Structures are given as structure tokens and as C-alpha cells.
Amino acid sequence: AIAGAMLIGADPVTARRRRDSDQRRSTGGAAFSRTCRRFVISAGPNRNEEFQHIDDNLLIEIIPRDGGASKTVLNDNNNGPNGPNGDHLSVPPFTARVGDQVHIVARNEVVGGCELDEIWLHCIEGRGGKVKLTDRITSEECQSDANQIGVFFETTVRIKNK
């Protein structure tokens, strides 16, 4: 389940962090061909799965391995569940490299509940591949943070090669 605590520039709510994840394929191995440059993030093992449960805000950014400026690939900051008008969200394809990091921050902005779909990273070129970055956080698992404003989950995961 969710373990540890980490606050990085966040409101003083117990931020939950999984260990700086070793990536896991659904089959158990690790990661991607070093030549993969095009990725997409989804809410499941199918690269087209939209996010059904983002409550309230979610930021996903890519931090380059060379120390350059981070690139935001999803910023749902509408202070409500899912996207505008409750829309289910998808992340368009983006460029990244093996060695870059995926930084994920989920915030509760409205008291009363929090949850987040699992998050997967997919290589969409060459031989492809997929890696589960995080497990789903259910509203039951998030009960201790449901009535607090601030970060309820934060992690950074390095994109690794095979």
C-alpha cells in the first residue's frame, strides 16, 4: 500500500510517497529500450485508458536527466474531480528519454475525499513496452487525508532501460 512520507514544497498535509520506484512491468521485468523517445501516460495497462478518478488535482512532469527544465505533461488543476466538468482525462504523447524522471503530485483541494487511478508509462515506438508507475489510491485508502487540503501523494520515478 502507500508508505513513507515526503513533503517537497507542499502544504503540511501528510504526503504519501512510494519508494523512488523501481519500475515494474505487468510481467515483472524492468523498463524500456534505450532508444525509446516517445511515451504516453495512461490510467491502466492499455495506453488509451483515460483517468476516471483524479480527486482533486494531478500534476505529472518529466524531469530531464541532464538537469534541464522540467516539462509538464498533465496539469489538472481545476480543484475538482477529474477534468473540467468532470471530464475523463488523457495525456497526449510526449518526448522523454531513458534516465529522465517522472514526477507525480496529487493534491486534495476540496475536503470530502481523495483518490487517484493507477498510473502507467508506455513507450509508443519501436518494440514499445509499458511500466506501472503507481498503484491506484482508493477513497478508502485516502480517508486520513480526505478532509485536509494539500498533497496526498507524491513520487518521482526514473525511466529505466532494459
Accessible surface in RSA format (square Angstrom, percent):
REM  Atomic radii and reference values for relative SASA: ProtOr
REM  Chains: A
REM  Algorithm: Lee & Richards
REM  Probe-radius: 1.40
REM  Slices: 20
REM RES _ NUM      All-atoms   Total-Side   Main-Chain    Non-polar    All polar
REM                ABS   REL    ABS   REL    ABS   REL    ABS   REL    ABS   REL
RES ALA A   1   122.91 113.0  50.52  78.0  72.39 164.7  61.22  86.2  61.69 163.4
RES ILE A   2    32.21  18.3   7.36   5.5  24.85  59.9   7.36   5.3  24.85  67.4
RES ALA A   3    66.01  60.7  58.97  91.0   7.04  16.0  65.37  92.1   0.64   1.7
RES GLY A   4    59.34  73.2   0.00   N/A  59.34  73.2  39.29 107.8  20.06  44.9
RES ALA A   5    77.89  71.6  43.40  67.0  34.50  78.5  43.60  61.4  34.29  90.8
RES MET A   6    34.87  18.1  27.34  18.1   7.53  17.9  23.79  20.2  11.08  14.7
RES LEU A   7    95.29  53.1  64.50  46.1  30.79  77.4  64.57  45.3  30.72  82.7
RES ILE A   8   104.17  59.3  91.04  67.8  13.14  31.7  94.62  68.1   9.56  25.9
RES GLY A   9    91.11 112.4   0.00   N/A  91.11 112.4  44.96 123.4  46.15 103.4
RES ALA A  10    25.27  23.2   0.42   0.7  24.84  56.5   4.06   5.7  21.20  56.2
RES ASP A  11    58.67  41.1  56.67  56.4   1.99   4.7   8.86  20.9  49.80  49.7
RES PRO A  12   126.82  92.4 100.69  91.8  26.13  95.0 102.73  84.8  24.09 149.7
RES VAL A  13     9.62   6.3   7.90   7.2   1.72   4.2   9.62   8.4   0.00   0.0
RES THR A  14    74.57  53.0  65.39  66.3   9.17  21.9  36.79  49.4  37.78  57.1
RES ALA A  15     0.21   0.2   0.00   0.0   0.21   0.5   0.00   0.0   0.21   0.5
RES ARG A  16    41.70  17.5  41.70  21.3   0.00   0.0   6.42   8.8  35.29  21.4
RES ARG A  17    61.62  25.9  58.22  29.7   3.40   8.1   4.65   6.4  56.97  34.5
RES ARG A  18    22.39   9.4  19.95  10.2   2.44   5.8  18.95  25.9   3.44   2.1
RES ARG A  19   150.64  63.3 137.57  70.1  13.07  31.1  78.58 107.4  72.07  43.7
RES ASP A  20    83.60  58.6  63.53  63.2  20.07  47.5  26.48  62.3  57.12  57.0
RES SER A  21     4.77   4.0   2.75   3.7   2.02   4.7   1.32   2.8   3.46   4.8
RES ASP A  22    77.31  54.2  77.26  76.9   0.04   0.1  21.75  51.2  55.55  55.4
RES GLN A  23     6.45   3.6   0.00   0.0   6.45  15.4   0.40   0.8   6.05   4.6
RES ARG A  24    78.96  33.2  78.52  40.0   0.44   1.0  50.55  69.1  28.41  17.2
RES ARG A  25    53.40  22.4  46.69  23.8   6.71  16.0  12.48  17.1  40.92  24.8
RES SER A  26    72.58  61.3  31.81  42.4  40.77  93.9  33.54  71.4  39.05  54.7
RES THR A  27   120.55  85.7  82.04  83.2  38.50  91.8  81.98 110.1  38.57  58.3
RES GLY A  28    60.94  75.2   0.00   N/A  60.94  75.2  32.20  88.4  28.75  64.4
RES GLY A  29    39.45  48.6   0.00   N/A  39.45  48.6  35.30  96.9   4.15   9.3
RES ALA A  30    48.57  44.7  35.17  54.3  13.40  30.5  35.17  49.5  13.40  35.5
RES ALA A  31     0.00   0.0   0.00   0.0   0.00   0.0   0.00   0.0   0.00   0.0
RES PHE A  32     0.00   0.0   0.00   0.0   0.00   0.0   0.00   0.0   0.00   0.0
RES SER A  33    26.16  22.1  21.14  28.2   5.02  11.6  16.82  35.8   9.34  13.1
RES ARG A  34   135.11  56.7 129.68  66.1   5.43  12.9  63.63  87.0  71.48  43.3
RES THR A  35   105.54  75.1  95.71  97.0   9.82  23.4  76.98 103.4  28.55  43.2
RES CYS A  36     3.07   2.3   0.92   1.0   2.15   5.1   3.07   7.8   0.00   0.0
RES ARG A  37    94.32  39.6  94.32  48.1   0.00   0.0  34.00  46.5  60.32  36.6
RES ARG A  38    88.97  37.4  88.97  45.4   0.00   0.0  33.91  46.3  55.06  33.4
RES PHE A  39     0.00   0.0   0.00   0.0   0.00   0.0   0.00   0.0   0.00   0.0
RES VAL A  40    12.46   8.2  12.46  11.3   0.00   0.0  12.46  10.8   0.00   0.0
RES ILE A  41     1.92   1.1   0.00   0.0   1.92   4.6   0.00   0.0   1.92   5.2
RES SER A  42     1.54   1.3   0.58   0.8   0.95   2.2   1.54   3.3   0.00   0.0
RES ALA A  43    10.94  10.1   2.66   4.1   8.27  18.8   2.66   3.8   8.27  21.9
RES GLY A  44     0.39   0.5   0.00   N/A   0.39   0.5   0.39   1.1   0.00   0.0
RES PRO A  45    57.56  41.9  52.58  47.9   4.98  18.1  52.93  43.7   4.63  28.8
RES ASN A  46    80.82  55.7  71.52  69.1   9.30  22.4  23.89  57.5  56.93  55.0
RES ARG A  47   118.43  49.7 108.74  55.4   9.70  23.1  23.57  32.2  94.86  57.5
RES ASN A  48   115.94  80.0  95.81  92.6  20.14  48.5  32.48  78.2  83.46  80.7
RES GLU A  49    67.22  38.6  59.64  45.1   7.57  18.0  27.59  53.4  39.63  32.4
RES GLU A  50    77.14  44.3  70.42  53.3   6.73  16.0  12.18  23.6  64.97  53.0
RES PHE A  51     0.22   0.1   0.13   0.1   0.08   0.2   0.13   0.1   0.08   0.2
RES GLN A  52    74.45  41.6  69.40  50.7   5.05  12.0  31.32  66.7  43.13  32.7
RES HIS A  53    67.87  37.1  64.72  45.0   3.15   8.1  40.31  41.5  27.57  32.1
RES ILE A  54     1.77   1.0   1.16   0.9   0.60   1.5   1.16   0.8   0.60   1.6
RES ASP A  55    25.44  17.8  24.53  24.4   0.91   2.2   2.78   6.6  22.66  22.6
RES ASP A  56     2.06   1.4   1.86   1.9   0.20   0.5   0.00   0.0   2.06   2.1
RES ASN A  57    14.35   9.9  13.29  12.8   1.05   2.5   6.27  15.1   8.08   7.8
RES LEU A  58     1.40   0.8   0.00   0.0   1.40   3.5   1.23   0.9   0.17   0.5
RES LEU A  59    49.60  27.6  49.01  35.1   0.59   1.5  49.01  34.4   0.59   1.6
RES ILE A  60     0.00   0.0   0.00   0.0   0.00   0.0   0.00   0.0   0.00   0.0
RES GLU A  61    27.59  15.8  27.59  20.9   0.00   0.0   0.00   0.0  27.59  22.5
RES ILE A  62     3.31   1.9   3.13   2.3   0.18   0.4   3.13   2.3   0.18   0.5
RES ILE A  63    51.72  29.4  51.66  38.5   0.06   0.2  51.66  37.2   0.06   0.2
RES PRO A  64    33.63  24.5  29.75  27.1   3.87  14.1  29.75  24.6   3.87  24.1
RES ARG A  65   105.80  44.4  72.46  36.9  33.35  79.4  31.19  42.6  74.61  45.2
RES ASP A  66   113.42  79.4  73.48  73.1  39.94  94.4  45.30 106.6  68.11  67.9
RES GLY A  67    65.89  81.3   0.00   N/A  65.89  81.3  35.48  97.4  30.41  68.1
RES GLY A  68    38.49  47.5   0.00   N/A  38.49  47.5  30.58  83.9   7.91  17.7
RES ALA A  69    94.51  86.9  64.41  99.4  30.11  68.5  75.15 105.8  19.36  51.3
RES SER A  70    56.26  47.5  29.36  39.2  26.90  62.0   6.90  14.7  49.35  69.1
RES LYS A  71    85.40  41.7  81.02  49.7   4.38  10.4  70.02  63.0  15.38  16.4
RES THR A  72    72.63  51.7  46.50  47.1  26.13  62.3  24.52  32.9  48.11  72.7
RES VAL A  73    19.67  12.9   4.11   3.7  15.56  37.5  10.93   9.5   8.74  23.7
RES LEU A  74    19.39  10.8  15.70  11.2   3.70   9.3  19.39  13.6   0.00   0.0
RES ASN A  75    81.00  55.9  55.26  53.4  25.74  62.0  10.82  26.0  70.18  67.8
RES ASP A  76     8.17   5.7   2.19   2.2   5.99  14.2   5.69  13.4   2.49   2.5
RES ASN A  77    97.13  67.0  81.67  78.9  15.46  37.2  15.38  37.0  81.75  79.0
RES ASN A  78    59.40  41.0  28.88  27.9  30.52  73.5  32.54  78.3  26.86  26.0
RES ASN A  79    80.96  55.8  73.46  71.0   7.50  18.0  13.62  32.8  67.33  65.1
RES GLY A  80    14.89  18.4   0.00   N/A  14.89  18.4  14.89  40.9   0.00   0.0
RES PRO A  81    78.61  57.3  75.46  68.8   3.15  11.4  75.46  62.3   3.15  19.6
RES ASN A  82    17.23  11.9  17.23  16.7   0.00   0.0   0.05   0.1  17.18  16.6
RES GLY A  83     0.53   0.7   0.00   N/A   0.53   0.7   0.00   0.0   0.53   1.2
RES PRO A  84    83.36  60.8  78.76  71.8   4.60  16.7  83.36  68.8   0.00   0.0
RES ASN A  85   154.62 106.6 105.56 102.0  49.05 118.1  37.57  90.4 117.05 113.1
RES GLY A  86    37.88  46.7   0.00   N/A  37.88  46.7  21.50  59.0  16.39  36.7
RES ASP A  87    77.14  54.0  70.54  70.2   6.60  15.6  21.05  49.5  56.09  55.9
RES HIS A  88    83.67  45.7  64.25  44.7  19.42  49.7  34.47  35.5  49.20  57.2
RES LEU A  89    29.29  16.3  27.95  20.0   1.34   3.4  29.29  20.6   0.00   0.0
RES SER A  90    69.72  58.9  52.93  70.6  16.79  38.7  20.85  44.4  48.88  68.5
RES VAL A  91     5.05   3.3   0.00   0.0   5.05  12.2   0.06   0.1   4.99  13.5
RES PRO A  92    89.96  65.6  81.79  74.6   8.17  29.7  88.59  73.1   1.37   8.5
RES PRO A  93    69.13  50.4  54.05  49.3  15.08  54.8  54.05  44.6  15.08  93.7
RES PHE A  94    13.17   6.6   9.03   5.6   4.14  10.8  13.17   8.0   0.00   0.0
RES THR A  95    64.01  45.5  60.42  61.3   3.58   8.5  44.56  59.8  19.45  29.4
RES ALA A  96     3.50   3.2   0.00   0.0   3.50   8.0   3.50   4.9   0.00   0.0
RES ARG A  97    88.54  37.2  88.54  45.1   0.00   0.0  25.42  34.7  63.12  38.3
RES VAL A  98     5.96   3.9   5.73   5.2   0.23   0.6   5.73   5.0   0.23   0.6
RES GLY A  99    13.69  16.9   0.00   N/A  13.69  16.9  13.69  37.6   0.00   0.0
RES ASP A 100     8.70   6.1   8.70   8.7   0.00   0.0   0.00   0.0   8.70   8.7
RES GLN A 101    40.08  22.4  40.08  29.3   0.00   0.0   0.04   0.1  40.04  30.4
RES VAL A 102     0.00   0.0   0.00   0.0   0.00   0.0   0.00   0.0   0.00   0.0
RES HIS A 103    24.21  13.2  24.15  16.8   0.06   0.2  21.00  21.6   3.21   3.7
RES ILE A 104     0.00   0.0   0.00   0.0   0.00   0.0   0.00   0.0   0.00   0.0
RES VAL A 105    17.76  11.7  16.64  15.1   1.11   2.7  16.64  14.5   1.11   3.0
RES ALA A 106     0.69   0.6   0.69   1.1   0.00   0.0   0.69   1.0   0.00   0.0
RES ARG A 107    58.06  24.4  58.06  29.6   0.00   0.0  29.45  40.2  28.61  17.3
RES ASN A 108     0.56   0.4   0.56   0.5   0.00   0.0   0.56   1.3   0.00   0.0
RES GLU A 109    41.41  23.8  25.93  19.6  15.48  36.9   3.26   6.3  38.15  31.2
RES VAL A 110    78.29  51.5  73.33  66.4   4.96  12.0  76.10  66.1   2.19   5.9
RES VAL A 111    81.96  53.9  67.65  61.2  14.31  34.5  67.65  58.8  14.31  38.8
RES GLY A 112    63.30  78.1   0.00   N/A  63.30  78.1  29.29  80.4  34.01  76.2
RES GLY A 113    16.08  19.8   0.00   N/A  16.08  19.8  13.45  36.9   2.63   5.9
RES CYS A 114     1.02   0.8   0.00   0.0   1.02   2.4   0.00   0.0   1.02   1.1
RES GLU A 115    36.35  20.9  36.27  27.4   0.08   0.2   0.72   1.4  35.63  29.1
RES LEU A 116     1.26   0.7   1.26   0.9   0.00   0.0   1.26   0.9   0.00   0.0
RES ASP A 117     9.38   6.6   9.38   9.3   0.00   0.0   3.62   8.5   5.76   5.7
RES GLU A 118    38.65  22.2  38.42  29.1   0.24   0.6   8.15  15.8  30.51  24.9
RES ILE A 119     0.00   0.0   0.00   0.0   0.00   0.0   0.00   0.0   0.00   0.0
RES TRP A 120    11.05   4.4  11.05   5.4   0.00   0.0  11.05   5.9   0.00   0.0
RES LEU A 121     0.00   0.0   0.00   0.0   0.00   0.0   0.00   0.0   0.00   0.0
RES HIS A 122     8.02   4.4   8.02   5.6   0.00   0.0   1.49   1.5   6.54   7.6
RES CYS A 123     7.62   5.8   2.03   2.3   5.58  13.1   0.00   0.0   7.62   8.2
RES ILE A 124    43.05  24.5  17.53  13.1  25.51  61.5  20.87  15.0  22.17  60.2
RES GLU A 125    61.75  35.5  51.47  38.9  10.28  24.5  35.26  68.2  26.49  21.6
RES GLY A 126    84.09 103.7   0.00   N/A  84.09 103.7  44.72 122.7  39.37  88.2
RES ARG A 127   194.68  81.7 155.25  79.1  39.43  93.9  78.79 107.7 115.89  70.2
RES GLY A 128    16.43  20.3   0.00   N/A  16.43  20.3  12.27  33.7   4.17   9.3
RES GLY A 129    23.68  29.2   0.00   N/A  23.68  29.2  12.96  35.6  10.72  24.0
RES LYS A 130    70.76  34.5  70.67  43.4   0.09   0.2  32.86  29.6  37.90  40.4
RES VAL A 131     0.00   0.0   0.00   0.0   0.00   0.0   0.00   0.0   0.00   0.0
RES LYS A 132    48.75  23.8  48.23  29.6   0.52   1.2  13.09  11.8  35.66  38.0
RES LEU A 133     0.32   0.2   0.00   0.0   0.32   0.8   0.23   0.2   0.09   0.2
RES THR A 134     0.64   0.5   0.64   0.7   0.00   0.0   0.60   0.8   0.05   0.1
RES ASP A 135    52.16  36.5  51.88  51.6   0.28   0.7  16.76  39.4  35.41  35.3
RES ARG A 136    84.32  35.4  74.51  38.0   9.81  23.4  40.49  55.3  43.83  26.6
RES ILE A 137     1.32   0.7   1.32   1.0   0.00   0.0   1.32   0.9   0.00   0.0
RES THR A 138    36.82  26.2  36.82  37.3   0.00   0.0  34.15  45.9   2.67   4.0
RES SER A 139    48.92  41.3  44.55  59.5   4.37  10.1  24.01  51.1  24.92  34.9
RES GLU A 140   121.85  70.0 109.60  82.9  12.26  29.2  59.47 115.0  62.39  50.9
RES GLU A 141    74.79  42.9  56.58  42.8  18.21  43.4  35.13  68.0  39.66  32.4
RES CYS A 142     1.24   0.9   1.20   1.3   0.03   0.1   0.09   0.2   1.15   1.2
RES GLN A 143   127.96  71.6 115.27  84.2  12.69  30.2  29.68  63.2  98.28  74.5
RES SER A 144    70.40  59.5  46.39  61.9  24.00  55.3  57.96 123.4  12.43  17.4
RES ASP A 145     1.97   1.4   1.97   2.0   0.00   0.0   0.16   0.4   1.81   1.8
RES ALA A 146    12.59  11.6  12.59  19.4   0.00   0.0  12.59  17.7   0.00   0.0
RES ASN A 147   109.04  75.2  90.63  87.6  18.41  44.3  29.05  69.9  79.99  77.3
RES GLN A 148    75.79  42.4  71.35  52.1   4.44  10.6  29.72  63.3  46.07  34.9
RES ILE A 149    73.05  41.6  62.94  46.9  10.11  24.4  62.94  45.3  10.11  27.4
RES GLY A 150     0.09   0.1   0.00   N/A   0.09   0.1   0.00   0.0   0.09   0.2
RES VAL A 151     2.60   1.7   2.60   2.3   0.00   0.0   2.60   2.3   0.00   0.0
RES PHE A 152     3.03   1.5   2.04   1.3   0.99   2.6   2.04   1.2   0.99   2.8
RES PHE A 153     0.12   0.1   0.12   0.1   0.00   0.0   0.12   0.1   0.00   0.0
RES GLU A 154     2.44   1.4   2.44   1.8   0.00   0.0   0.03   0.0   2.42   2.0
RES THR A 155     0.01   0.0   0.01   0.0   0.00   0.0   0.01   0.0   0.00   0.0
RES THR A 156    20.72  14.7  20.36  20.6   0.37   0.9  12.22  16.4   8.51  12.9
RES VAL A 157     0.16   0.1   0.00   0.0   0.16   0.4   0.16   0.1   0.00   0.0
RES ARG A 158   109.98  46.2 105.51  53.8   4.47  10.6  35.27  48.2  74.72  45.3
RES ILE A 159     0.47   0.3   0.00   0.0   0.47   1.1   0.00   0.0   0.47   1.3
RES LYS A 160    69.92  34.1  66.92  41.1   3.01   7.2  42.99  38.7  26.93  28.7
RES ASN A 161    52.30  36.1  42.61  41.2   9.69  23.3   0.30   0.7  52.00  50.3
RES LYS A 162   118.87  58.0  67.67  41.5  51.20 121.9  73.80  66.4  45.07  48.0
END  Absolute sums over single chains surface
CHAIN  1 A     7612.5       5765.4       1847.0       3835.4       3777.1
END  Absolute sums over all chains
TOTAL          7612.5       5765.4       1847.0       3835.4       3777.1
